[in-house]
Amino acid sequence: MSKIAIVAGEASGDLLGAHLISALKKQRKDLTFFGIAGPKMISEGATTLFSMEKLSVRGYFEVIKHLRGLLKLRKSLLQQILAEKPDVFIGIDAPDFNFWLERKLKKQGIPTIHYVSPSIWAWRGGRIRKIKRAVTHMLALFPFEPALYESVKMPVTYVGHPLADELPLRPNKTAARNLLKLRQNELVIAMLPGSRQSEVLQHAELFVKTAELMNQHHVSAKFIVPLITRETRDIFERALAKSTDNTLEMKLLFSHAHDAMEAADFVIVASGTATLEAALLKQPMIITYRMSTLSWWLLKSMHYLPYVGLPNVLAGKFIVPELLQKSATPEKLNETMAAMLKDTVALKAIKQEFTDIHRSLKQNSAKKAADVILSYL
């Protein structure tokens, strides 16, 4: 019986972890998994010692507010992992949390695999040498990342992205609309405000007001908003309750983010992994994001690239617009969306760019990642 300690910090990490656990179990029936897991990982057999929601904090000053609790949790988790003596540790994303754990565990002779390179190509590139001290082997999701680690002689494997394996090259909008009970001929806008409570607090009112403006020109438009927890749904419901537009058709969904995006004609999405999923579903989108002013100022001062959205990063250019922080207003979101929906030539070009990205990321990633991990057992 081999033990694998595994820690994921948010919904996207939970998805990666679930795919990885499934791939590992196909090759080895004697593996057990424990650490911090979300519902998808738990359904694959992982045991979670703490709620994953406790790690889902974004923004410097938001993290500082929860710092004492996070540090206490991390120390307790380290002690429990060391007591269990796992054969390998897998940290899925959550770099600030996981690298500390990985450094401590690596010193104790436990191989540490980090799944998802942090964005050293976008900001804080100097972290790479600290990463090398903490991580035995890096699993990279994007094709331009391995060269960065090879430059410091650190073991790295490009595995591609599981979403590219999971999602079809040609989405089925008709089936998605049937599933969500949407008419085939209506204009459908999917709005994804983020998976964390802090993100939904920043974006809920913005999205509702944007929908109100769009509804003035497209009275028949239907807005669908997938939310992954009861807490995030409650936050969005409070913002929606303030709307005075009685004609606004806004449908809140429990989960179903994939179905909502596949069914849509257009997506407004908070920056994060959901932007990649929208791209793989070949959806035109606006990427938006708001955070506290101080967090934004610090992030902006350290950012190397002119774009933050994964589709634009992967393309190396602006394929879709990014309306961030002060530019994230209902008026600008509405105007940009209306203009994009009219430009059918540009919409076709966007879909072709996204198809090219999809092909480059389709690598049977869970199998590749599992092979690397099994080599350390």
Secondary structure, DSSP 8 states (H G I E B T S, - for coil): -EEEEEEE-SHHHHHHHHHHHHHHHHH-TTEEEEEE--HHHHHTT-EESS-GGGG---SHHHHHHTHHHHHHHHHHHHHHHHHH--SEEEEES-HHHHHHHHHHHHHTT--EEEES---TTTB-GGGHHHHHHH-SEEEESSTTSHHHHHTTT--EEE---HHHHHS-SS--HHHHHHHTT--TTS-EEEEE--SSHHHHHHHHHHHHHHHHHHHHH-TT-EEEEEESSHHHHHHHHHHHHT---TT--EEEEES-HHHHHHH-SEEEEESSHHHHHHHHTT--EEEEE---HHHHHHHHHHB-SS--SHHHHHHTS-SS-EEEGGG--HHHHHHHHHHHHH-HHHHHHHHHHHHHHHHHH-S-HHHHHHHHHHTT-
